[in-house]
Amino acid sequence: MSVNILGLSAFYHDSAACLVRDGRVVAAAQEERFTRKKHDAAFPAQAITYCLKEGGLTVEGLDHVAFYEKPLLRFERLLASHLAYAPWGFASFRKAMPVWLKQKLWLESLLQDELGYPRDILFVEHHESHAASAFFPSPFEEAAVLTLDGVGEWATAGYGMGRGHRLDLLGEIDFPHSLGLLYSAMTYYLGFKVNSGEYKVMGLAPYGEPRFRDLIFDNLIRLREDGSFTLDMRFFNYGAGLTMTNQRFHDLFGGPPRPPEGRLDRRHMDLARSIQEVTEEVMSRMARHARKETGARNLCLAGGVALNCVGNGRILREKTFDRVWIQPAAGDAGGALGAALLAWHHYLGKPRTADPARDSQSGTLLGPEYSAAEIQRCLDGIGAPYRKLAPAELSEAVAERLADGRIVGWFSGRMEYGPRALGARSILGDPRRADMQSKMNLKIKFRESFRPFAPAVLRERASEYFELESESPYMLLVAPVKKERRKPESADDAALFGIERLNKPRSDIPAVTHVDYSARVQTVARQDNPAFYDLLAAFERRTGCAVLVNTSFNVRGEPIVCRPEEAYACFMRTGIDDLVLGEFLLTKTEQPKSTEGSEWMTQFALD
């Protein structure tokens, strides 16, 4: 008799659900993909519905439900923090208390009522969920585990050791001292949204110089050799306030926070570079300490800071560990997976067998898939002209269009679980074209021009393009472009500053080469995604290049598309030239004209 476990994360940001059957992940998805509200924190009703449908279950068929943190511990931290800062922070206290008293303190009853599930809910600690999501799906029988994020109940970072089906946390850093919140404070100061704009800071960093690095170490953070640290809370307001930083922080860095959408100048770029280097140093020391304490040769990473792929790349290049595996849904959404696997391995005591050649997350393609019949009904209902092609014909036709400089929306198979598009819900382009980055940023994504794009590369060809000795299937490692592929800077180019450097080709794959010659790499294996692999192979046969530009199938401010209707709407609202929906190929110029198209494009451009 199979055992079915539903894992949940909810009520803070990036709510999600995951179904685990007999230790195998059957389905997982974020609620935002269904509600179309980015980082949706609501009860994941639609994600649960999807997971149960995918598993052929009703709620009555569930054996256990596990939640990714312990609300009473979080409430304890909230009260303790506000008491410590009293009487300051009363506005924050007044805002938080009604939500807790009406909802979050009674979370078990709320979950039971929403689910129609009368039995006990299993609650596990936040960082334990992160650690489980990292270790249990990994290809390692033994590994050190490092978790870093903003804050859970109390912990903001921790390390531990996984062996077989057991996971033990050995040390942690507690609130208010948090690497994730330090990075988010600078994100806030730079005018980006906390919990969603941190990756923009990471992308902006290579344009600047680390001239504030020492100022940060001298004033904001006291870092020890073992990676532990404390923050000087006199510079921060997040402890009990409604903002991340305060006037002392602003004075330290020479002025008020940048207004959202305000001009980015040299100081902002230098601040981004500085906080990025500080973060990398902390991550590096934590990794070395975890290796020293555990003796493990392998490392697993999770938590929101584990999405910092530049820091991950540094850990890998320093060879502190032989191999590194990062949970692709490293943020709070991945907590749903971790909670379910903890219930299976710890609560039920079930064994685990690791495959050293492959993780158990199925390429993290765990979301909804739509049949050819469902897609065809959608297209016929819209009245959209299309061609239906056999898989081999489709790969060749799309490769030809990409080689001609066209931009293609690619909707194929099961949707990705986690924030990265990995060849299931992607927008694709030719990386050899120097204008492709700015074209996709401004005409497709409607986002800041400085943002880099990632390369997807055939796994067996990756070492020909990038200085990368391992796989990177989930786009969570940054690696340098091979020296022989780079174009050296002229004296005039080297004198340029910041965004002026953007459109200067830096390699023979300029659209995916950042200004520091780095790239956020996705290696593609056929066993994980046959259709996407075959497209890359067809593009290589046609062009000699085994790389494609791969960015998420969405526009700024929206989640990645989930359903065929959303993919078609994004196709029509943007400068995407062609659309693949499963077996169907659509061309923009053949579609019926819509007077709404320009209005939608304007709406997204202003979002």
N, C-alpha and C positions, 0 to 999 in steps of 0.2 A: 504494500500500500504506500503510495507516494505521500510525502510530507510537503505541504505548500505553505510558504512563509511570505507574507507581504511586509516589505520594509517601507517606511514613510519618513520624509523630512518635510517640515512645513512651519509656517508662521513667522519666519524671519526674512529669508529671501531664498529664491530658487527652490521652491517646493517641488517634490518629486515622489514617485512611487516606483517600486521594484518588486518583481515576483521571482522568488527562488524556489525551485522544486528539487528536492533531494540534493541540495547543494549546488545545483546548476542554475545560472541566471536565465530565466525564460524571457523576461521583458523588463524594460526600464525606460522611463521618460520623465521629462520635466513638465510641470503643469503649464508653464508659459507657452509651450508649443501648441497647446490646444486653446487656451484662452486668448492668445495673442497679446498678453500683457507681459512685457519684458521683465524678467526676474520675479515673476508672480510669486507672492508669499502665501497665497491663500491655501486652504485645505485642498489637496490635489485630487479633487473628485474625478476629473476627466482622465488624469493619468492613471488613477486606480481602475477606472472603467476599462481603459485600454489594456492594462496588465491582466486583469481578470479575463477579458475576452481573448487575449492572446494565449492564456493558459487554459482556456475552455472551462472556466470556473465561475461560480457565484461566490458571494461572501461566505455562504455556508460551507463551502469547500476549503476554506482556509483553516489551517491548523494553528497558526500563530500569526500575530501582528506585532511588529517591532518598530519602535520610534527611535529616532537617531540621537536624542539627548534626554537629560533628566530635568524637567521643568522646575522642580522644587529647588534643585541646586542652583539653577540660573536665577531664580527669584531670590535666593539667599544672597547671591553676589550682587544683585540689583539693590537690595535693601542695604547691604553693607557698604556699597559704594556711595549711595546717597547719604547715609549717615556720616560717612567719613568726610564728605564735602559740605555737609550742612553748615549754615543755611543756604550756601550757594547751590545752584542746581535745582531749586525748588520747581522751576518751570518744567524741567525734564521729568522730575518725579511726578508732578501733577499730570503730565501727559501720559506717562507709562502706567500709572497705577490703575486707572479704570480698565485698561485692556487686560491687565493681569487679574484683577479682582473679578472681572466678568467672564474671562475666557481662559487664559493660560494656566491659572492655578487649578483649573478643573479639566485639564487636558485629557485625562483618561476618559471621563464621561463624554467629553466633546467628540473624541475619536470614535468611541463606541456608538454614539448616537448617529454621527455622520455616516459611519460604515454600516450600521445595522449589525454590529458585531458585539455580542453580549459578554464575551469572555475577557479575561485580563489582557491588558496590553503590556508587552515587554518594553521597558525603557532602558537604554544603554547610554553611557556618557558620550558626549559630543566627540571628543578626540579619540575615544575608543572606536567610535564609528568610522572616523577618518582612517585610523590605523588599520582597521579590518578591511576597509574598501581598498587599501593599498596592498596589504599582504596576501589576503586569501585568494584574489584572482591572479596574483603574480605567478610567474613561472618558476619561483624559487621554493625549494623545500625549507630553506632557512634564510632569513634576511633580517638586517636591522630595519627599523621603521622610523621615519621622521615625519611628524605632522606639524604644520605651521599655518595659522590663519589669523583672523581678527581676534575672536574670542568665542569660546563655547560656554560652558557653565562658569568655570573659573579659568581653566587652562587656555593658553594662547599658543603654546607650542609644547611638543613633547617628543620623546624618543622611546623606543622599545625594541623587543626582539620577538620575531615570529619563528616558530619551529613546528612543522607539521600542521596540526589543527589547533595549536595553542599560540596565543599572542599575549605577551606581558609588557605593560608599559612600565618603564624604569625611572623616568624623570620627567618633570614638566616645568614650564614657566607660567606663572599665573597673572591674571589681570591685576592692575592696569598696564603691565609691561608686555607689549605686544609688537612683534615685527610687522604683522599685518596692519595693525592700526597706525603704526608709524608711517608705513607706505601710504595708507589711506589718508592720513593727515596731510601729507604732501600732495596727494591727488586732489584733495579738497582745496588746498592752497593754490594749486595750479589751475583751478577753475573747472575740473572735471568731476563727474559724479562718483561719490564713494560707492563701492561694491559693484561698479560697472566700468569706471574710467581708469582703473589701475593699469590695464593693458595699454592704454593710450600713453601713460607716463613711460612705460617700458619702451614703446615705439618711438617716443620723442627723445629718449635719453641719448642715442648715438649722435644726435645733431649738436649736443653740447659738450662742455668740458667739466670735469668734476671739481670745480673750484670751491664748492661749498662742502665737500666731503669732510674735511677736517673740522669745519664749523659744526657740522652735525655730530661728529664724534665728540667734540669738545663740550657740546651743550645739551644735545637731546638724548644721547644714548651712551651708556657706559658698558662697553663690550669686554667680556673676559675671554681668556684664551680658549675655554671650553665651549664657547658659543652662548653661554648664558649672559644675560644683560638686564639692566634696569633702565627705564626712561625717566627723565626729569619731568615730572608731571606739572611743573610750573609753566611749561610751554604749551600744554594741551588742555582742551576743554571737553573731550569726549567722556571723561570719567563720570560726570554727572550733568553735563551741559547738552545743549542742542546743536552745537557746532563741533568741529574736530579740533580747531586751533583757537588761540586767543591772541590778544594784542602783543604779549611778550614774544610769541612765535613770529608775528608779523614784523615786529621791530627787528628781530634777529636777522631776518632775510630781506629787510629793506623796503617794506611796503605792505599794503593790504593784499588779500587774495586776488588773483586774476578773475575778473568777471567771466562767467560762462560765455563762451563764444568770443571772448575778447582776443585782442592781438597777442600772438606768441612772440616774445622777443628773446634776446640772447640769455637774459637772466633766467627765464622760465626753462629754457633748454638746458642750461647749466645746472639748475636745481634738479631737473629730471635725471640727468646723468649722475649727479651726486647721490641722490637717494637710491638709485639703482646700484651704484657701486657699494654703498653701505649695506644694502640688502644682500648682495652677493657675498660680501665678506662674512656677514652673520650666518648665512646658509652654509658657506664653506666650513666655518669653524664648528657649527653644529654637526655637520656630516663627519668631520674628523673625530669629534668627540664620540659620536655614535659608533664609529668603527673601533675606536680605542676601547670603549666600554663593553661592546658586544663581541668583538672579534669576528664579526660577520664579514663575508666577502661581497655580499649583495646588499643593495639598499632599495627600499620602497618609500615613495613619497606621496603624501596627500595633504589636503587642506588648501585653502584659497591661495596661499603663497606658493604652493607647488605648481600653480599655473604660470609662475614667472619662469618662462622657458630659458631666459638668458642665465639666470641663476642655476637652473638645472644643468645647462650646458657646461657651466664652469665646474660644477661638482664632477661631472663625467670626465672632463678634460684633465682635471687634477688627479684622476685615477685613485682617489681615496677608496673607491670600491671597484670591483671587477665589472659589475653590471648594475644598472639602475633601471627601475621600473616605476612609472608614475601613473597613478590612477587618472584616466582621461576625464572623468567627472570629479575632479579633485575638490571642488567647492562643496557647498552645503547639499547640492543635489546628490552627490555621491554618498552622502550620509545614509540615504535610504538603502543603498546597496550594502554598505557596511553593517547597518543594523540587522538586515536580514541574514547576512552571512554569520554575524556573531550569534544570532539565535540558533543557527544550524550547527555551528562548530562548538560554541561554548555552552549555550543553554542545553542543547540536545547531545552534546559531546560526540558529534559525528566526525569521522576521519576525513582527511583531505589528501589527495594525491596530486602533486605538481608535475607538470610537463615542462622540462627545462627548455624545450624548443619553442614553447608557445604559451601565452597566458590563456586564461579561461574566459575572457570577456568577449570573445567572438568579434574582435575588431571594434567593439563597443557599438555595433550596429544592432541595437536592441529595441528600437522604436517601431512605429507603425509602418507597414508596407501596404501598397495598394496594387490590386490585381490589374491585369490588362483590361478586363471587362469594366472594372470600376473607373479606370482612367478614361476609357473610351466613352462611357456614359457621361462623364464630366465634360469631355470635349464636345461631344455631340450636343449636350445641353447648352453649351456656350455658343455653339455654331462655329467652332474653330476649325479651319482646315489643317490637316495633318497627313503625314505618311507613316504607315506602320512598316517597320523594317525588322528583318531577322538580326540577331545580335551581331554577327560578323559584319553585315552591311551597315548597321548603325555605327559601329566603331569607326569604320572607314569613312563614312559620310561626315561624322562629327570631326574626326581628325583632319579631314580636308578643309572644313570650315575654320577650324582653329588655326591651321597653317596659313590660311588666307587673312588672318588678323581679326576674325570675327570672335565675338564673345558669346559663350554658350552657357545657358542655365541647365544644370544637370541634376535631374530628380530620378533616383534609381534605387530600388530595393528598400531596406529598412532604414529608418531615420537614425541618426547618431544620438547617443546618450552622452551628454557633456557639451561644453561650449564650442567645440571645434567642428567645423564641417570637414568631413574626411572622404568625400567622394560619393556621398549618398544624397546630400542636399547642398550642392556646391555651384559656384559660378566659376567658369574656367576661361583661361586665356593663354596666349602664346608668350612664354617668358622671354623670348629672344627680342621682342619689340620694346624699344626704349620708352615709348610713350604709353605702354600698356598700364603701368601703375597709376599714372595721373588720370588716364582715361577711365579706368575702372573705379577709382576713388570718386571722381567728380561726376561722371555720367551714369554710373551704375549704383554705387553704394551711397552717394550723396553724403560723403563724410570728409574729414580733414585730409588735406593733400599729403601730409607728412606720414600717414599710416602705411606701413609696409605690407606686402602680400607674401604669402607662404608658397614655397614650391612643393608640389607633390612629385615624387620621383620613383621610378621602378626600384624596388629594393636592391636588386642585384647591380644596379647602375649607380647607386648613391655615392659610393666612394670615388667615382669618376668626376663628381661635381662638387662634393663637400668633404671637408675634413671631419669625418664622422666615422667612428669605428664600430658603432652599434646601430641597431635598428631604432627608428623613431616613428612608430606606426600612428601615434596619436598627436603629432605636431606639437610636442612638448619639450623639444630640445632645439636650441639654437646652435648652429655650427658655422664656422667660416667657409666661405666659398673657396675652392681649391685655388692656390696661387697662380697656377698656369692658366686659369680661366679669367683672371682679373685683368682689368685695363688700368694701368697706372695713371694716377692723377697728373695732369699737367700743372705747371707752376700757377697758371691762372685759376685752374679748378681748385687747387689747394687753398687759394686765397679766399674762396667763396665761404660764406657762413650760412649755417642752418639750412633753411628750406631752399636757399639758392642752389644747394648741392644736389637737390632731389633729382633733377632731370638729366644729370650727367651720367651716361652709361658707365658702369663700374665693372662689368664682366660681360661674357657672351650670353648670360641669362640676366639682363639688367632689370627686368621687371620684378625679380624676386631677390635681388641683391641689395641689401640695405646700405646706407651711407658708410657704415664701418666694415663693409664686405661680409656681413653676416647674413644668415637666412634661417628662418624657423621651418625646419625640415619635416615633411611627412614622407616616410618610406612606405611604399605600397606593395603588399604581397598578394599574389593571386588567391591564396586560400582565404584571405580576409574579405576581399571585394573583387570577385572575378570581372564584373562589368567594367569597373573603373580601371583595373589593371590592364584589361584588353584595350581600352581606349588609349592609355598611355603607350602601350606597345604599338598600336596603330600609328600614333603620332610620331613615335621614334622611327618607325619604318618609312614614314613619309618625309620626315625632316632631319633625321639623325639626332634629334634631341629627345631625351627620355624624361623630360620635365614639363609640367604644366603649372601655370598660376592657378592656385586653388584658394578661393575665399568663400565665406559662408553665403548661402542663398537667402539673402535678406537685404533690406536697406536699413540705413541708420535709424535706430529707435525701435525697430521691430525684432521679434525673435526670428530665428531661422524658420523657413517655411516647413510645414508639416504635411498638408494636404495638397492634392493636385490643383485645386482651385486657387490656393494661395500662391503656388508657383506660377500659375498662368497670370494672375494679377500682377505679381512682381515683374514678370517678363514684359507685360504690356505697359507698365508704369515707368520702365527704365530703358536704358540704351542697350539691353541685351539683344543680340541679333537673332539667336536661335534658341530653341527650348527642346530639351529631351525630357519626356515624361514616360518612364519605363521603356516600352518598345516604340514609342511614338516620337516623331521628329516634327517640329513646327518651326516655320520661318516667319520672322516679324512682318516682312513686306506682304505676306499672303494673308495676314489676319485682318478681320473686319475692323474698320476704323471706329474709334470710340471717342466721343467728345469729352468723356470723363478722363481720358488718359493724361492730358496736359494738366488738368486740375489735380489729379493724384500726384503727378510728378512734382508740382509746386508744393503740395502739402508735405511730401517727404523731404524736399529740399529744405524746408523751413523747420522740420522737426528737431 
